Amino acid sequence: MKITLTVNAVCDIGCKKPSNEDMILLHDKMFRDGKRKVVFNTKTGFLKDRVIIAVADGVGGLNKGEIASEQVLKSLSSMLMNIPDDLDNVELRNVFEIYTAETHASLAKDMGSTLVGLFFYNGKLFKYHAGDSRIYRMIKGEMERLTVDHSLCESGGQKDAPSNVITNSIGGGSSAFIEFAEIENPFGNNYYYLLSSDGMHDMVSKSEISNLMDQADGADKLNDLAKKYGGKDNISIVTVKINM
């Protein structure tokens, strides 16, 4: 069965930061400060089909966030592009754990980055994340969030803590972990996924995200809203439309 992934991505410095520490990976191409549209055509059950989509956000308050986000995505692409074609879910989880440990160890102690992404592999779709960048999904107009922020506010249970105080990143701490899982019921006509850094979802309401994420220019409109509301951080948005 053929599956088409139509991807629209925007990476923007925002309105307040002096530099852009976010970066987006679309398979084997990385970029910041711009926008891209890519269409991937895949086939379920066809072993060599794989698509990598990810967002990395250099950790605020640490040095060289732009270098950290680039290294996190470069290492991810290199590893996933070169794994065997027939790994099962347990073996693939081990790949992500090795990637996390090796990349975390390779970064200087004052460098770190969040990571969130989707990986199409062997006819399946997997999600992975470390930090507070997010994945949303919309089916038949109903939006759900597929990730829980690794932050004091959410996973730490401290509801009054600032939302941007994270408890996990690749680099920037003594240890790191990645949440990895296969997405159930991943594909259908007009299924939508959205990946974002906190520069978008901390500024734009859940209802506004829901209203825009299934539009062809939704990434652009969400970026415009985040900047309209102050653009306090760098902004990364990736929308993915599924058709079969």
Sequence and secondary structure as in RCSB ss.txt:
>XXXX:A:sequence
MKITLTVNAVCDIGCKKPSNEDMILLHDKMFRDGKRKVVFNTKTGFLKDRVIIAVADGVGGLNKGEIASEQVLKS
LSSMLMNIPDDLDNVELRNVFEIYTAETHASLAKDMGSTLVGLFFYNGKLFKYHAGDSRIYRMIKGEMERLTVDH
SLCESGGQKDAPSNVITNSIGGGSSAFIEFAEIENPFGNNYYYLLSSDGMHDMVSKSEISNLMDQADGADKLNDL
AKKYGGKDNISIVTVKINM
>XXXX:A:secstr
 EEEEEEEEEEE TTT SS  EEEEETTEEE SEEEEEEEEEETT TT EEEEEEEEE TTSTTHHHHHHHHHHH
HHHHHHSS TT  HHHHHHHHHHHHHHHHHHS TT EEEEEEEEEETTEEEEEEESS EEEEEETTEEEE     
BTTTTT  TTS TT BS  EESSS    EEEE SS   TTEEEEEE HHHHTTS HHHHHHHTTSTTHHHHHHHH
HHHTT  S EEEEEEEEE 
